[in-house]
Amino acid sequence: MRAFLLIFISFCFLVSCKEPVANAEKDPEQVQAESGIIEHKGASIYYRSIGKGEPILIVHGGPGMDHSYFLPHMDELADTYQLIYFDQRAAGKSSYDLDSSQMSMEIMVEDIEAIRQHFSLDKINLMGHSWGGLLSMWYAKSHPDKLKRLMLINTIAANKAYDAAAAENLQKRRSEEDVAALQALMQSEAFKNQDEEAFLEVFKLNFAPSFFYRNYLDSLQLTFPENYRERQGKLMHLLPDLQAYDLYGELSNIKAPSLLLHGEVDATPLAAIEKIAEQIEGSQIEVLAQCGHFPFIEAKAAFREKIDAFIQAN
């Protein structure tokens, strides 16, 4: 299991992204963001808020990533909604020097609850992407009375039974050229010496099958935090919670309107998403055609349409 999580972190989401410069042509009221720190259970949790309107708390993928890979794409929703991002503990600008007593799924769920309370929200609209979908489901089944709406964007499955199928789906989308290039890069001296450019090339090749259109890959600008290996070690504290989790049986606790948005070629099998929908009464699945794991990048119009329609109808 330790090896699995290392691979999961390293080859899925142990990256951060360059923060883009706001578009100066837009209304400053729409693009001006505020940020701050919430002290909670031994950690400083960084948040960023932008926009006005119905609040949406957005949970990033990972574990080990931070919120900045959403930018600037997700910020386009800030013309209608207040978007509240945060960096999970051990990620981004939040605390990472944490011990095992400060790293668990329960504590990460309570970080979300602390953010809800900080913004004085009676109930929250919760949007989780990828690993953030799992964390959002964990929060939703634990605090169903605090949930207004749930939006799961290309979430991973609610248990480990679909891991092998997800890995196989990604592998099918890799070309022989991809595999050869990956092998060459990982055997290079630059990669062995932890050269940043070599790592970037490896991660780009690993992310490529996550897109329907590969030309969108450059819109996900990947960089490495300087202490990413140290952060990786901190994430190992989550192992006890992730060895055999299965949330499906508890998802029936969720009574809030729920949207499951899924890219047509996302690695997670549609069957895993359908099983989530079966457990959450009244939930709806929307599959985006010609789209992979990042719909807010490669299917912006359809993504926006589905989010607007769901919120307006519920």
ROVEXLO-611251 format. One line per field, with one value per residue (C-alpha): residue number from 1; x, y, z. Coordinates in steps of 0.02 Angstrom, whole numbers, padded with zeros to 5 digits. Example, Ala and Ser with C-alpha at 12.3 -4.5 7.8 and 13.67 -1.06 7.14 Angstrom:
2
seq	(1	2)
X	(00615	00684)
Y	(-00225	-00053)
Z	(00390	00357)
END
This chain:
314
seq	(1	2	3	4	5	6	7	8	9	10	11	12	13	14	15	16	17	18	19	20	21	22	23	24	25	26	27	28	29	30	31	32	33	34	35	36	37	38	39	40	41	42	43	44	45	46	47	48	49	50	51	52	53	54	55	56	57	58	59	60	61	62	63	64	65	66	67	68	69	70	71	72	73	74	75	76	77	78	79	80	81	82	83	84	85	86	87	88	89	90	91	92	93	94	95	96	97	98	99	100	101	102	103	104	105	106	107	108	109	110	111	112	113	114	115	116	117	118	119	120	121	122	123	124	125	126	127	128	129	130	131	132	133	134	135	136	137	138	139	140	141	142	143	144	145	146	147	148	149	150	151	152	153	154	155	156	157	158	159	160	161	162	163	164	165	166	167	168	169	170	171	172	173	174	175	176	177	178	179	180	181	182	183	184	185	186	187	188	189	190	191	192	193	194	195	196	197	198	199	200	201	202	203	204	205	206	207	208	209	210	211	212	213	214	215	216	217	218	219	220	221	222	223	224	225	226	227	228	229	230	231	232	233	234	235	236	237	238	239	240	241	242	243	244	245	246	247	248	249	250	251	252	253	254	255	256	257	258	259	260	261	262	263	264	265	266	267	268	269	270	271	272	273	274	275	276	277	278	279	280	281	282	283	284	285	286	287	288	289	290	291	292	293	294	295	296	297	298	299	300	301	302	303	304	305	306	307	308	309	310	311	312	313	314)
X	(00000	00144	00210	00037	00016	00191	00148	-00024	00052	00200	00111	-00058	-00049	00110	00135	00090	00057	00117	-00009	-00067	-00076	-00253	-00322	-00313	-00450	-00581	-00679	-00562	-00709	-00721	-00538	-00480	-00448	-00418	-00322	-00288	-00245	-00357	-00273	-00347	-00288	-00104	-00098	-00111	-00236	-00217	-00373	-00408	-00578	-00632	-00796	-00968	-01127	-01172	-01018	-00935	-00798	-00679	-00575	-00421	-00348	-00200	-00154	-00007	-00069	-00130	-00273	-00172	-00194	-00373	-00310	-00350	-00480	-00597	-00588	-00701	-00845	-00807	-00918	-01068	-01006	-00894	-00758	-00669	-00512	-00395	-00235	-00253	-00133	00039	00004	00035	00040	-00034	00071	00170	00279	00151	00159	00043	-00074	-00105	-00131	-00287	-00442	-00547	-00438	-00440	-00630	-00632	-00522	-00665	-00786	-00671	-00675	-00865	-00871	-00740	-00848	-01006	-01095	-01247	-01227	-01098	-01093	-00950	-00856	-00721	-00608	-00520	-00447	-00542	-00700	-00657	-00621	-00784	-00882	-00797	-00854	-01029	-01065	-00993	-01083	-01239	-01332	-01202	-01211	-01314	-01257	-01122	-01027	-00905	-00795	-00705	-00698	-00601	-00703	-00773	-00671	-00514	-00604	-00588	-00402	-00341	-00469	-00423	-00238	-00277	-00382	-00238	-00115	-00226	-00215	-00025	00059	00214	00307	00246	00308	00477	00499	00452	00575	00715	00679	00671	00836	00921	01052	00951	00802	00910	00988	00814	00831	00671	00655	00673	00538	00424	00443	00402	00248	00189	00200	00105	-00032	-00051	-00173	-00284	-00335	-00446	-00354	-00170	-00142	-00230	-00090	00010	-00134	-00089	00075	00164	00305	00377	00380	00559	00521	00407	00496	00474	00290	00272	00334	00202	00065	00116	00025	-00138	-00098	-00200	-00358	-00326	-00282	-00460	-00583	-00757	-00879	-01016	-01118	-01119	-01160	-01346	-01324	-01309	-01476	-01416	-01435	-01281	-01201	-01073	-00981	-00875	-00760	-00791	-00612	-00576	-00477	-00603	-00731	-00906	-00969	-00885	-00977	-01141	-01120	-01099	-01258	-01352	-01310	-01351	-01539	-01586	-01408	-01373	-01231	-01174	-01044	-00947	-00904	-00726	-00663	-00539	-00494	-00491	-00659	-00632	-00484	-00536	-00726	-00750	-00917	-00997	-00925	-00996	-01164	-01182	-01130	-01248	-01394	-01370	-01359	-01506	-01615	-01572)
Y	(00000	00119	00088	00116	00285	00339	00298	00380	00539	00544	00503	00583	00746	00784	00947	01129	01256	01429	01559	01656	01844	01912	01979	02168	02193	02119	02214	02226	02181	02015	01967	02039	01899	01898	01767	01722	01588	01485	01405	01234	01079	01118	01181	01345	01320	01442	01501	01612	01691	01778	01839	01879	01780	01603	01534	01374	01291	01204	01053	01018	00853	00761	00715	00834	00957	01133	01240	01336	01209	01271	01443	01542	01423	01401	01586	01618	01565	01714	01826	01738	01646	01674	01544	01487	01386	01315	01216	01053	01026	00972	01057	01227	01372	01273	01194	01039	01010	00894	00730	00580	00655	00802	00705	00599	00601	00650	00801	00852	00841	00951	01077	01096	01119	01252	01346	01337	01412	01545	01610	01600	01487	01397	01263	01247	01213	01090	01055	00921	00874	00705	00659	00812	00720	00581	00709	00798	00636	00603	00774	00755	00589	00656	00825	00799	00936	01065	01027	01133	01056	00930	00938	00798	00837	00685	00612	00455	00307	00292	00135	00050	-00081	00025	00069	-00067	-00023	00162	00122	00009	00145	00268	00141	00109	00292	00293	00272	00166	00329	00390	00233	00239	00424	00395	00253	00355	00506	00406	00322	00487	00564	00725	00632	00534	00699	00772	00902	01005	01007	00817	00796	00915	00813	00653	00728	00801	00630	00555	00686	00676	00527	00625	00741	00702	00835	00833	01011	01067	00992	01154	01244	01145	01230	01111	01151	01063	01132	01137	01019	00900	00743	00801	00837	00664	00591	00686	00614	00440	00480	00456	00273	00202	00286	00240	00057	-00008	00135	00110	00254	00183	00116	00286	00395	00369	00492	00630	00713	00871	00891	00811	00827	00702	00776	00649	00665	00539	00474	00498	00353	00316	00196	00265	00116	00189	00354	00266	00172	00338	00404	00248	00284	00470	00489	00610	00636	00663	00611	00718	00645	00772	00712	00730	00773	00697	00732	00923	00984	01161	01168	01070	01084	01256	01299	01131	01133	01306	01260	01106	01198	01345	01232	01124	01270	01362	01205	01165)
Z	(00000	00037	-00138	-00212	-00129	-00181	-00361	-00344	-00275	-00393	-00554	-00525	-00432	-00333	-00426	-00409	-00544	-00587	-00531	-00684	-00694	-00686	-00849	-00830	-00961	-00847	-00717	-00564	-00452	-00542	-00536	-00370	-00248	-00062	00033	00212	00338	00452	00601	00630	00724	00720	00541	00447	00305	00160	00069	-00081	-00116	-00277	-00349	-00281	-00278	-00224	-00132	-00195	-00092	-00213	-00160	-00265	-00322	-00253	-00125	-00132	-00262	-00221	-00285	-00415	-00555	-00567	-00618	-00720	-00792	-00644	-00601	-00751	-00637	-00524	-00631	-00551	-00396	-00247	-00268	-00111	-00143	-00012	-00003	00091	00236	00175	00008	-00071	00051	00195	00333	00284	00437	00516	00610	00605	00736	00618	00456	00431	00322	00472	00507	00322	00325	00479	00386	00262	00406	00481	00315	00311	00484	00443	00300	00408	00284	00351	00217	00080	-00105	-00113	-00275	-00274	-00420	-00436	-00264	-00203	-00250	-00128	00008	-00032	-00019	00148	00209	00136	00222	00386	00383	00276	00370	00319	00133	00013	-00151	-00198	-00364	-00401	-00551	-00623	-00449	-00410	-00351	-00175	-00143	-00211	-00314	-00471	-00454	-00571	-00705	-00693	-00714	-00862	-00945	-00932	-00999	-01151	-01196	-01193	-01361	-01387	-01413	-01242	-01157	-01243	-01204	-01021	-01003	-01082	-00972	-00811	-00851	-00891	-00778	-00770	-00697	-00576	-00519	-00490	-00627	-00630	-00820	-00828	-00695	-00790	-00949	-00855	-00778	-00943	-01024	-00877	-00887	-01076	-01075	-00954	-01096	-01244	-01343	-01300	-01359	-01199	-01094	-01104	-01017	-00860	-00816	-00699	-00579	-00427	-00250	-00189	-00045	-00139	-00076	00103	00071	-00005	00157	00255	00145	00200	00363	00265	00233	00378	00310	00128	00143	00130	00125	00054	00062	-00048	00098	00183	00034	00063	00209	00078	00044	-00043	-00232	-00312	-00483	-00548	-00696	-00790	-00940	-01079	-01075	-00890	-00817	-00679	-00752	-00777	-00676	-00521	-00549	-00580	-00417	-00325	-00407	-00355	-00173	-00173	-00197	-00335	-00397	-00581	-00695	-00841	-00959	-01061	-01236	-01303	-01130	-01008	-00829	-00834	-00904	-00842	-00964	-01119	-01111	-01034	-01115	-01075	-00899	-00865	-00940	-00829	-00669	-00702	-00746	-00592	-00471	-00550	-00543	-00362)
END
